[in-house]
Amino acid sequence: MHYLSAFVLCFFCSAMLAQSGTYNTPFEQNNDVTATYAEAMDFYKKLDLGYERMRLIEAGPTDSGHPLHLAVVSMSGEFDPVKLRAQGKLILLINSGIHPGEPEGVDASMVLCRDLVQKRDYQPILENMVVVFIPMYNIDGALNRGCCSRANQDGPQEYGFRGNAKNLDLNRDFIKCDTRNARSFTQLFNHWQPDVLVDNHTSNGADYQYTMTLLTTQTDKLGPLLGSYLRGSLLPSLYQRMAERGQEMCPYVNEFKDTPADGIYAFHDPPRFSSGYAALHHCITLVPETHMLKPFPERVQATYDFMSELIQELSMEHRNIKNIRARAIAEAMTDTHAYLDWKPDEKQVDSILFKGYEGRYKPSEVTGLNRLWYDRSAPYERNIPYWSRMEPSIQVKKPAAYIIPQAYHEVIALLQMNGVKLNRLTADTEPEVELYRIAKYDTRNAYEGHYLHYNIEVEKEVKNWRYSKGDYVALTNQPAVRFLVETIEPQAVDSYFAWNFFDGILGQKEYFSPYVFEDIAAAFLKENPAVKAELEAKRLADPAFAKSQWSQLFWVYKKTPYFEPTVNLYPVGRAMTVKGLFMNKD
């Protein structure tokens, strides 16, 4: 039986408002209103003053100039995460307002935080865990309020904007950390080391009957231990709990061919997203996605219900989850291979019962062309395909260590913020390492402040390479190994190379004057007849090449010692052994 089975929670009943007294939220006073940043902070400050079990903690700057805060609920009155972990407490981190135009989590968390400290029903549940709320993550966007940026959403009256003060989407910034918000999040995340993360959202996309859909860390990407637990135990229990509470859920309605009736695919969540980022730290992430077209009060209620049921489930499962996480981290430290990207496994398909609305077409009043619409007078329940599994598309053998030149200080800082332990070379050295040559890549147009590389292909070269005293050595037998590997291996989908931190290697620095190089090239070809024969063959095979003086000279130039060896050479060495490396801890 659920701890709260007899405790019916309703935002709209006067009894609840009377019981909460002076701690009413703006939403409870007008259920078409979401709290402003100032109202939310005033609310949490009052709770902090009124209850010893709750503490409001400043957690770093944001691009808005306002500090990020945490509201921590701890029944024991202990608020040091190191001591809490030592006591075996499960740590749940709840993030709201990453997209302030999707504010249900902001208001539901305010009510839930108050209930956790006020209502006796929750006290035995919280003996085994601590709940940490981020009241409003994208403060910048929350301050940029308006009525109309979410054209396809039913309420509230006003809400914040998706972009932050730098007009960046914080749910694309977890790896690159271009914002102060993301850097503060990274630091607090690695300080608290949550076992489970909730990131509250509102959906976009198709129409269907559910108020709540659920996106999670993709189970195969999460790893065999945590992924199996999430898929086989935690999710079935949460779906059952929500159904018993009158809040049926379905998986997040992501990619589909025409309408959801054709089947849906699990969301591919690379580390730029909260769920993909947390997976690099072996943290289970649950992303409630309430349906944009359901009334705002229903969306807030569903978000509250989900968080409440999750807390009860986690309280019962706290030891199990912490044990599985510890085993997953230990396993990652000894794995010989790593997976850098994933694709849907089309061979494995589930069937789920889906409650939707028939998709139909009719002439558009705007364009005159056929347009899709969902017929709410024609609801249906039917089994649809669900492709929930993924398989790795890129795999690498892990080295014993990576050697990272100290010049890449931004990369070093981000690794350290994410708990990667680094050593430093105590002397200049030329160890044998594997180096990558970037053989091929594509680049997106401007995207979240970068020109993101993708479809990255590399060629491996084994050579002795010079590294300097003070360069960094990151061993792979450490707890943060997954974050290290999936950001440092350049072909990973959200590697630091992909996010332009190493773009300097892509630009050639020295060239030649053709009239000077003509004589050098002629002498070189006389001394290297095999190269001359190759040049003549290329001229015969490629008429455009044969007509271009520059193309032929540059082709020869690349064969000579004058061509710089570092063009497209990724500077991070993969050391297959650390024997002979002189280093100490940074």
Residue pairs with C-beta under 8 A, 6 or more apart in sequence:
2 241
2 244
2 309
2 312
3 121
3 122
3 124
3 125
3 312
3 315
4 121
4 122
4 308
4 312
7 119
7 121
9 16
9 115
9 304
9 305
9 308
10 16
10 301
11 27
11 28
11 31
11 111
11 297
11 300
11 301
11 304
12 31
12 297
16 28
17 24
17 28
19 118
20 28
20 114
20 118
22 46
23 43
23 46
23 47
23 50
23 114
23 118
25 35
25 39
25 43
25 107
25 110
25 111
25 114
26 33
26 34
26 35
26 36
26 39
26 107
27 33
27 34
27 35
27 107
27 110
27 111
27 300
28 111
31 296
31 297
31 300
32 155
32 156
32 157
32 296
32 297
33 156
33 157
33 158
34 103
34 106
34 107
34 156
34 158
34 159
34 296
35 43
35 103
35 106
35 107
35 110
36 142
36 145
37 66
37 136
37 139
37 142
37 143
40 106
40 110
40 135
40 136
41 69
41 135
41 136
43 110
44 56
44 69
44 71
44 110
44 113
44 135
45 56
47 54
47 56
47 71
47 113
47 114
47 117
48 54
48 55
48 56
48 71
50 117
51 117
51 118
52 77
53 73
53 74
53 75
53 77
53 116
53 117
54 71
54 72
54 73
54 74
54 113
54 116
54 117
55 71
55 72
55 74
55 79
56 69
56 70
56 71
56 72
57 69
57 70
57 71
57 72
57 79
58 67
58 68
58 69
59 67
59 68
59 69
59 70
59 134
59 184
59 187
59 188
60 67
60 68
60 180
60 183
60 184
60 185
60 187
60 188
61 67
61 68
61 180
61 184
62 68
62 139
62 140
62 164
62 165
62 179
62 180
62 181
62 184
63 140
63 164
63 165
63 166
63 179
63 180
63 181
64 139
64 140
64 143
64 164
64 165
66 139
66 143
68 134
68 137
68 139
68 181
68 184
68 185
68 188
69 134
69 135
70 132
70 133
70 134
70 188
71 113
71 132
71 133
71 135
72 79
72 130
72 131
72 132
72 133
73 113
73 116
73 117
73 126
73 130
73 131
73 132
73 133
74 84
74 89
74 126
74 130
75 123
75 126
75 127
76 87
78 84
78 87
81 91
81 130
81 191
81 192
81 193
84 91
84 130
85 91
85 193
88 128
88 318
88 319
88 322
89 128
89 129
89 130
89 318
90 128
90 129
90 130
90 195
90 196
90 314
90 315
90 318
90 321
90 322
91 129
91 130
91 132
91 192
91 193
91 194
91 195
91 196
92 129
92 130
92 131
92 132
92 194
92 195
92 196
92 197
92 198
92 310
92 311
92 314
93 132
93 134
93 189
93 192
93 194
93 196
93 197
93 198
94 105
94 109
94 131
94 132
94 133
94 134
94 197
94 198
94 200
94 307
95 105
95 134
95 137
95 185
95 197
95 198
95 199
95 200
95 274
96 103
96 105
96 106
96 108
96 109
96 133
96 134
96 135
96 136
96 137
96 200
97 103
97 105
97 106
97 134
97 135
97 136
97 137
97 138
97 139
97 141
97 142
97 160
97 200
98 137
98 138
98 170
98 171
98 199
98 200
98 201
98 274
99 138
99 141
99 162
99 169
99 170
99 171
99 201
99 202
100 106
100 136
100 138
100 141
100 142
100 144
100 145
100 159
100 160
100 161
100 162
101 141
101 149
101 150
101 153
101 159
101 160
101 161
101 162
101 202
102 150
102 153
102 159
102 200
102 201
102 202
103 156
103 159
103 160
104 200
104 202
104 290
104 296
104 299
104 300
104 302
104 303
105 200
105 201
105 288
105 303
106 135
106 136
106 142
106 200
107 300
108 200
108 300
108 301
108 303
108 304
108 307
109 133
109 135
109 200
109 307
110 135
111 304
112 304
112 307
112 308
113 131
113 133
115 122
116 122
116 126
116 131
116 311
122 311
125 311
125 312
125 315
126 311
126 315
127 315
128 315
128 318
128 319
129 311
129 314
129 315
129 318
131 311
132 192
132 194
134 185
134 188
136 142
137 170
137 181
137 185
138 160
138 164
138 170
138 181
139 181
140 163
140 164
140 165
140 166
140 181
141 160
141 161
141 162
141 163
141 164
141 165
142 160
143 160
144 160
144 161
144 163
145 158
145 159
145 160
145 161
146 158
146 159
146 161
147 157
147 158
147 159
149 159
149 161
149 162
150 159
150 202
150 292
152 204
152 292
152 293
153 202
153 292
153 293
154 292
154 293
154 294
154 295
154 296
155 295
155 296
155 297
156 296
162 169
163 169
164 170
164 179
164 181
165 179
166 178
166 179
166 449
168 178
168 179
168 448
168 449
169 448
170 179
170 181
170 182
170 185
171 199
171 272
171 273
171 274
172 272
172 273
172 448
173 179
173 181
173 182
173 272
173 448
174 182
174 185
174 186
174 271
174 272
174 273
174 274
174 276
174 277
175 271
175 272
175 277
175 414
175 487
175 494
175 496
175 499
176 182
176 272
176 448
176 449
176 450
176 496
176 499
176 501
177 183
177 186
177 414
177 417
178 448
178 449
178 450
183 417
186 414
186 417
186 418
187 417
189 278
189 281
190 281
190 417
190 418
190 419
193 281
193 283
194 278
194 283
195 283
195 284
195 314
195 318
195 321
195 322
195 325
196 283
196 284
196 285
196 286
196 310
196 314
196 321
197 274
197 275
197 278
197 283
197 284
197 285
197 286
198 285
198 286
198 287
198 288
198 307
198 310
199 274
199 275
199 285
199 286
199 287
200 287
200 288
200 303
201 215
201 287
201 288
201 289
201 290
202 289
202 290
202 291
202 292
202 299
203 213
203 252
203 253
203 289
203 290
203 291
203 292
204 292
205 253
205 254
206 253
206 256
206 259
206 260
206 356
206 359
206 374
207 291
207 293
207 356
207 357
207 374
207 376
208 250
208 253
208 260
208 291
208 354
208 355
208 356
208 357
208 374
209 355
209 356
209 357
209 379
210 248
210 249
210 250
210 291
210 355
211 247
211 290
211 291
211 294
211 298
211 299
211 301
211 302
212 242
212 247
212 248
212 249
212 288
212 289
212 290
212 291
212 302
212 303
212 305
212 306
213 249
213 250
213 251
213 252
213 253
213 288
213 289
213 290
213 291
214 235
214 238
214 239
214 249
214 250
214 251
214 252
214 286
214 287
214 288
214 289
214 306
215 251
215 252
215 254
215 267
215 269
215 275
215 286
215 287
215 288
215 289
216 230
216 235
216 275
216 284
216 285
216 286
216 287
217 227
217 230
217 269
217 275
217 276
217 278
217 279
217 283
217 284
217 285
218 266
218 267
218 268
218 269
218 275
218 276
218 279
218 342
218 390
219 227
219 228
219 230
219 231
219 388
219 389
220 227
220 342
220 345
220 389
220 390
220 391
221 227
221 269
221 276
221 279
221 339
221 342
221 390
222 230
222 279
222 282
222 284
223 279
223 282
223 328
223 331
223 332
224 331
225 324
225 327
225 328
225 331
226 282
226 284
226 324
226 325
226 328
229 284
229 320
229 321
229 324
230 284
231 388
233 317
234 284
234 313
234 317
237 313
238 249
238 286
238 306
238 309
238 310
238 313
239 249
241 309
241 312
241 313
242 248
242 249
242 305
242 306
242 309
243 249
245 305
245 309
247 301
247 302
247 305
247 306
248 355
249 306
250 352
250 354
250 355
251 264
251 266
251 352
251 386
251 388
252 266
252 267
252 287
252 289
253 260
253 264
254 264
254 265
254 266
254 267
255 264
255 265
255 267
256 262
256 263
256 264
256 265
257 263
258 359
259 356
259 359
259 372
259 374
260 354
260 356
260 384
261 354
261 356
261 358
261 359
261 380
261 382
261 384
262 384
262 385
263 349
263 384
263 385
263 386
263 387
264 354
264 384
264 385
264 386
264 387
265 344
265 386
265 387
266 344
266 386
266 387
266 388
266 389
266 390
268 342
268 343
268 344
268 390
269 275
269 276
269 279
270 276
270 341
270 493
270 494
271 277
271 279
271 280
271 486
271 487
271 493
271 494
272 494
274 285
274 287
275 285
275 287
276 494
278 284
278 285
279 285
279 482
280 418
280 482
280 483
280 486
280 487
281 418
281 419
281 480
281 482
281 483
282 325
282 328
282 329
282 332
282 482
283 325
284 321
286 310
288 302
288 303
288 306
288 307
290 298
290 299
290 302
290 303
291 299
294 302
314 321
329 479
332 479
332 481
332 482
333 476
333 477
333 478
333 479
333 481
334 477
335 398
336 397
336 398
337 395
337 396
337 397
337 398
338 395
338 396
338 398
338 482
338 485
338 486
338 489
339 392
339 394
339 395
340 392
340 394
340 395
340 396
340 485
340 486
340 489
340 491
340 492
340 493
340 495
341 392
341 393
341 394
341 491
341 492
341 493
342 390
342 391
342 392
342 393
343 390
343 391
343 393
344 387
344 389
344 390
344 391
345 387
345 389
345 390
345 391
346 387
348 387
348 388
348 389
349 385
349 386
349 387
350 385
350 386
350 387
350 388
351 383
351 384
351 385
351 386
352 383
352 384
352 386
353 381
353 382
353 383
354 381
354 382
354 383
354 384
355 379
355 380
355 381
356 374
356 379
356 380
356 382
357 374
357 375
357 376
357 378
357 379
357 380
358 374
358 375
358 378
358 379
358 380
359 372
359 373
359 374
359 375
360 372
360 373
360 374
360 375
360 378
361 370
361 371
361 372
361 373
362 370
362 371
362 373
363 369
363 370
363 371
364 370
364 371
394 491
394 492
396 485
396 489
396 491
398 476
398 481
398 485
399 434
399 476
399 574
399 575
399 576
400 475
400 476
400 477
400 575
400 576
400 577
400 578
401 473
401 474
401 475
401 476
401 575
401 578
401 581
402 473
402 474
402 476
402 484
402 488
402 572
402 573
402 574
402 575
403 425
403 431
403 433
403 467
403 471
403 472
403 473
403 572
403 573
403 575
403 581
404 411
404 412
404 415
404 422
404 471
404 472
404 473
404 474
404 488
404 571
404 572
405 467
405 468
405 471
405 472
405 571
405 572
406 412
406 424
406 468
406 470
406 471
406 472
408 501
408 502
408 571
410 501
411 487
411 488
411 496
411 501
412 422
412 472
414 487
414 496
415 422
415 474
415 483
415 484
415 487
415 488
416 422
416 586
418 480
418 483
419 479
419 480
419 483
420 474
420 478
420 480
420 483
420 484
421 474
421 475
421 478
421 480
421 585
422 472
422 473
422 474
422 585
422 586
423 472
423 473
423 474
423 475
423 583
423 584
423 585
423 586
424 469
424 470
424 471
424 472
424 473
424 583
424 584
424 585
424 586
425 467
425 468
425 469
425 470
425 471
425 472
425 473
425 581
425 582
425 583
426 469
426 582
426 583
426 584
427 469
427 582
428 466
428 467
428 468
428 469
429 466
429 467
429 580
429 581
429 582
430 464
430 465
430 466
430 467
431 464
431 465
431 467
431 573
431 575
431 580
431 581
432 462
432 463
432 464
433 462
433 463
433 464
433 465
433 573
433 574
433 575
433 576
434 460
434 461
434 462
434 573
434 574
434 576
435 460
435 461
435 462
435 463
435 465
435 569
435 570
435 571
435 573
435 574
436 458
436 459
436 460
436 461
436 490
436 569
436 570
436 572
436 574
437 458
437 459
437 460
437 461
437 568
437 569
437 570
438 456
438 457
438 458
438 490
438 497
438 505
438 506
438 568
438 569
438 570
439 457
439 458
439 459
439 568
440 455
440 456
440 457
441 453
441 454
441 455
441 456
441 457
442 453
442 454
442 455
443 451
443 452
443 453
443 454
444 451
444 452
444 453
444 454
445 451
450 499
450 500
451 500
452 498
452 499
452 500
453 497
453 498
453 499
453 500
454 493
454 498
456 490
456 491
456 495
456 497
456 498
457 491
458 490
458 491
458 570
461 569
465 573
467 573
472 586
473 575
473 578
473 581
473 583
474 484
474 488
475 578
476 484
476 485
478 484
485 492
486 492
486 494
486 495
487 494
487 495
487 496
488 495
488 496
488 572
489 495
490 497
490 498
490 502
490 570
492 498
496 502
497 570
502 570
502 571
505 566
505 567
505 568
505 569
505 570
505 571
506 567
506 568
508 564
508 567
509 564
510 562
510 564
512 520
512 553
512 557
512 562
514 549
514 550
514 553
517 553
517 557
518 553
520 560
520 562
521 553
521 556
521 557
521 560
524 531
524 556
524 559
524 560
525 531
525 532
525 535
525 556
526 532
528 559
531 556
531 559
535 552
535 555
535 556
538 545
538 555
539 545
539 546
539 552
540 546
544 551
545 551
545 552
545 555
546 552
557 563
575 581
